[in-house]
């Protein structure tokens, strides 16, 4: 079952999409070009986001897929 929520985060409106059955969570910020700011599946982070750069709209956003060591 899917759940959609909206919350302010880092001064941006963030849409949170959740699938409660599979423990999937995706956070999207439309005002920053639809960037995905969080993606987790069963508690494991799939995408990395540099939050400090994200908070400053004059900087480019850095992120990607984390590599487990």
KOLVORO-802444 format. One record per residue (C-alpha): x, y, z; residue number from 0; residue in three letters. Coordinates in nm, 3 decimals, decimal comma, m for minus. Layout:
N
X | Y | Z | NUM | ALA
...
This chain:
69
0,000 | 0,000 | 0,000 | 0 | UNK
0,136 | 0,341 | m0,100 | 1 | UNK
0,137 | 0,650 | 0,118 | 2 | UNK
0,212 | 1,005 | m0,002 | 3 | UNK
0,300 | 1,285 | 0,239 | 4 | UNK
0,422 | 1,643 | 0,202 | 5 | UNK
0,656 | 1,817 | 0,445 | 6 | UNK
0,887 | 2,118 | 0,453 | 7 | UNK
1,252 | 2,016 | 0,476 | 8 | UNK
1,563 | 2,232 | 0,431 | 9 | UNK
1,328 | 2,521 | 0,333 | 10 | UNK
1,183 | 2,319 | 0,042 | 11 | UNK
0,853 | 2,138 | 0,005 | 12 | UNK
0,933 | 1,765 | m0,002 | 13 | UNK
0,705 | 1,488 | m0,127 | 14 | UNK
0,751 | 1,155 | 0,048 | 15 | UNK
0,637 | 0,840 | m0,132 | 16 | UNK
0,624 | 0,523 | 0,077 | 17 | UNK
0,530 | 0,165 | 0,007 | 18 | UNK
0,449 | 0,020 | 0,347 | 19 | UNK
0,453 | m0,337 | 0,215 | 20 | UNK
0,811 | m0,330 | 0,085 | 21 | UNK
0,954 | m0,059 | 0,317 | 22 | UNK
1,036 | 0,163 | 0,016 | 23 | UNK
1,078 | 0,539 | 0,070 | 24 | UNK
1,146 | 0,808 | m0,189 | 25 | UNK
1,170 | 1,183 | m0,119 | 26 | UNK
1,141 | 1,432 | m0,406 | 27 | UNK
1,180 | 1,813 | m0,410 | 28 | UNK
0,998 | 1,960 | m0,715 | 29 | UNK
1,129 | 2,316 | m0,665 | 30 | UNK
1,489 | 2,194 | m0,706 | 31 | UNK
1,421 | 2,030 | m1,042 | 32 | UNK
1,249 | 1,720 | m0,908 | 33 | UNK
1,565 | 1,600 | m0,737 | 34 | UNK
1,542 | 1,281 | m0,532 | 35 | UNK
1,681 | 1,367 | m0,187 | 36 | UNK
1,632 | 1,030 | m0,021 | 37 | UNK
1,579 | 0,678 | m0,149 | 38 | UNK
1,579 | 0,383 | 0,086 | 39 | UNK
1,464 | 0,026 | 0,053 | 40 | UNK
1,423 | m0,184 | 0,367 | 41 | UNK
1,629 | 0,069 | 0,564 | 42 | UNK
1,923 | 0,061 | 0,320 | 43 | UNK
2,019 | 0,394 | 0,166 | 44 | UNK
2,031 | 0,367 | m0,214 | 45 | UNK
2,115 | 0,729 | m0,297 | 46 | UNK
2,360 | 0,967 | m0,129 | 47 | UNK
2,294 | 1,341 | m0,108 | 48 | UNK
2,526 | 1,614 | 0,021 | 49 | UNK
2,272 | 1,802 | 0,238 | 50 | UNK
2,491 | 2,110 | 0,295 | 51 | UNK
2,525 | 2,173 | m0,079 | 52 | UNK
2,156 | 2,099 | m0,130 | 53 | UNK
2,054 | 2,370 | 0,119 | 54 | UNK
2,233 | 2,636 | m0,089 | 55 | UNK
2,049 | 2,689 | m0,422 | 56 | UNK
2,353 | 2,864 | m0,575 | 57 | UNK
2,565 | 2,548 | m0,552 | 58 | UNK
2,542 | 2,238 | m0,768 | 59 | UNK
2,408 | 1,933 | m0,589 | 60 | UNK
2,641 | 1,639 | m0,540 | 61 | UNK
2,518 | 1,291 | m0,471 | 62 | UNK
2,492 | 0,947 | m0,614 | 63 | UNK
2,474 | 0,586 | m0,517 | 64 | UNK
2,676 | 0,500 | m0,206 | 65 | UNK
2,929 | 0,219 | m0,235 | 66 | UNK
2,932 | m0,005 | 0,073 | 67 | UNK
3,282 | m0,074 | 0,206 | 68 | UNK
